[in-house]
């Protein structure tokens, strides 16, 4: 069996394991969101690789999806701020804030 075939078999088994876990009860929403994000990233990379005529097409597709996924994540975090589930005391908040500050600086530089 080739390396790629082994990886695909491992993915199938992992997906089967996840499906079994999902049928056992109500999974935590954050775990499902993480799973969704992981699958989306994998799917996008595979489709971009298959569909890309050249490396620029591949990177463009991946970058477009990364922006969409990040927008979705930021919207979820904003909702957490509004509903109070995320605050300045939430673990990881300071790192998130620093990343956002750096990102905003770069965005401002790109806009000028």
N, C-alpha and C positions, 0 to 999 in steps of 0.2 A: 504494500500500500504506500502510495506517495505521501510526502509530508503534507501536501495540501489536502489530500483525502483524509489523512489522520486528523487534521485540524477541523475539517468539515464534520467528521464523525463525532469529534469532541463537542462541537457546537450543537449538533443535533441532540446529543445526550444531555448537555447542559440545558437546552430548551425543554426537553422532556422533563427534567428534574424541576425546572421552574413551574411548568404546567402542573405537575403533581402537587407542588407546594401551594399553588393558587387554588386548587380544588379542595384543599384542606380547611380553608377558612378565609377570613377577611385579612388580607395582607395590609401592612402599613402603607399609607399613601406615599410616604417619602421613598420607601423601597421600590414601589411601582414606578415612581417618577425617575428614579435612578436607573431602573431596568429599561424603561422606555428610552431614556437618553442614550444608554449604552447601545441598544438595538438600532436606534436612529443613526448613531455615528457609524456603526458597522455597515448598515445598509447603504448609507450615503457613500462611504469609501468604496464599497464593492461596486455600486452602480456607477460612480464616477470613473473608476478604473475601467469598467467594461465599456462605457460610453465615450470615453475621452479619445479624441483623435490624436491629441498630443498632451504633453504634460501641463501646458497652460490651461487646457480645457479641464483636466482633472483638478488642478489646484483651484480654478475658478468655481467649480461645482462644490468642492469641499468648503471653500471659504464662504460661499453664499449660504450653505447649510449651517456652518458654524455661527454666522451672524444671526440667522433665524432662530437657532437653538438658544443662543445667548440672549436674544431679545425675549424669548419665551421664559427663560430662567429669571431674567431681571424683572419681568412682569410678575412672576410668582413671588419674588422677594419683595417687590413693592406691596403686593397684596399682604404679605406677612407683616410688613411695617404697619399697614393700615389696620389690620385686624389684631395686631398686638402679639402675634406669635413669634415675631422677630424683633429684637430690640438691641440696644447697644451692649447688653449683657450676654447676648447669645454668643456661644463659642464660635470663633471664626469671623465675628463681626469686624474687628479691627483690620484683619487681613483683607477682607472684602472691601472695606472702606478705602484702604490704601490702593488697592487695585483699581477701584473706580476713580479715585483721584488721579492716578497715573494715566488711566484711559482717557479721562476728560481733558487732561493736558495735551495728550497726543491728538485727540479729536479737534481741539481748538487750533493746534498747529496745522492740521490738515485743512481746516476751513479757511485759513488765512493765506 
